[in-house]
Amino acid sequence: MITSDREPRIRIAEAMRCALEQLAGLLGRAPESVSAMEPTDQGWEADVEVVEVERIPETTSVMASYHVVLDQEGKLQSYRRGRRYTRAQVDRRDGR
């Protein structure tokens, strides 16, 4: 039997909940969705979409994508805001 000193990684669904809850607590805004979730050697990395500026009509609201890093227990280690875009904006082939 092989043993490991590493802590067991939480499951993806729990990691997603942790990312959403902790980022909401820091930003004071409820995230809209998780657009990416990936396991790493240290835990999890996620991209979380957040409404930065609400506008009417809703399609003109300003969104932001945040990159979140969690440890293996789901504790937030870091986050940074990436691109900002309007809700109605569609990604082009080059990812912008």
C-alpha positions as a printed Julia matrix, in Angstrom:
96×3 Matrix{Float64}:
   0.0    0.0     0.0
   1.33   3.42   -0.97
   0.84   6.2     1.54
   1.07   9.9     0.92
   1.84  12.84    3.19
  -0.44  15.03    1.05
  -3.85  15.96    2.34
  -6.71  14.51    0.3
  -8.12  17.01   -2.18
 -11.74  18.07   -1.72
 -14.11  17.13   -4.52
 -14.85  19.47   -7.4
 -18.4   20.38   -6.3
 -17.2   21.38   -2.85
 -14.27  23.31   -4.34
 -16.72  25.25   -6.54
 -18.87  26.15   -3.53
 -15.79  27.24   -1.58
 -14.6   29.45   -4.46
 -18.01  31.12   -4.81
 -18.59  31.68   -1.09
 -15.14  33.03   -0.29
 -14.93  35.32   -3.33
 -18.42  36.69   -2.55
 -17.27  37.45    0.99
 -14.27  39.4    -0.25
 -15.99  41.29   -3.08
 -19.35  41.89   -1.42
 -21.08  40.68   -4.6
 -22.53  37.28   -5.43
 -20.67  35.55   -8.28
 -22.74  34.59  -11.33
 -21.01  31.36  -12.29
 -17.85  29.27  -12.38
 -16.61  29.13  -15.96
 -13.6   26.88  -15.34
 -12.38  24.56  -12.57
  -9.1   22.67  -12.65
  -7.21  20.52  -10.14
  -3.58  21.41   -9.41
  -0.88  19.83   -7.26
  -1.67  22.43   -4.57
  -5.49  22.26   -4.75
  -7.81  23.91   -7.28
  -7.89  26.86   -9.67
 -11.15  28.39  -10.87
 -12.39  31.19  -13.11
 -15.43  32.89  -11.59
 -17.71  35.37  -13.38
 -18.98  38.34  -11.34
 -21.24  41.31  -12.17
 -19.07  44.38  -11.56
 -21.56  47.08  -12.64
 -25.28  46.39  -13.01
 -26.96  48.26  -15.85
 -30.29  48.36  -17.63
 -30.74  46.6   -19.93
 -29.02  43.67  -18.24
 -27.09  42.82  -21.41
 -25.01  45.99  -20.9
 -23.94  45.09  -17.33
 -20.16  44.96  -16.85
 -18.86  41.51  -15.94
 -15.43  40.46  -14.7
 -13.67  37.14  -14.7
 -11.73  36.37  -11.5
  -9.03  33.71  -11.28
  -9.2   32.0    -7.87
  -6.63  29.66   -6.27
  -7.73  27.28   -3.5
  -5.63  24.92   -1.41
  -6.51  21.22   -1.13
  -8.94  21.94    1.72
 -10.78  24.61   -0.3
  -9.33  27.64    1.47
  -8.81  30.69   -0.73
  -5.11  31.35   -1.3
  -5.31  34.13   -3.88
  -7.51  35.78   -6.48
  -7.1   38.33   -9.25
  -9.44  40.05  -11.62
  -8.83  39.25  -15.25
 -10.77  40.63  -18.15
 -13.86  42.84  -17.94
 -16.59  42.65  -20.55
 -20.26  43.4   -21.13
 -22.68  40.57  -20.38
 -23.76  40.36  -24.04
 -20.19  40.07  -25.32
 -19.33  36.76  -26.97
 -15.78  35.38  -26.99
 -14.09  35.31  -30.36
 -11.91  32.45  -31.52
  -8.79  34.1   -30.08
 -10.36  34.03  -26.56
 -10.88  37.79  -26.17
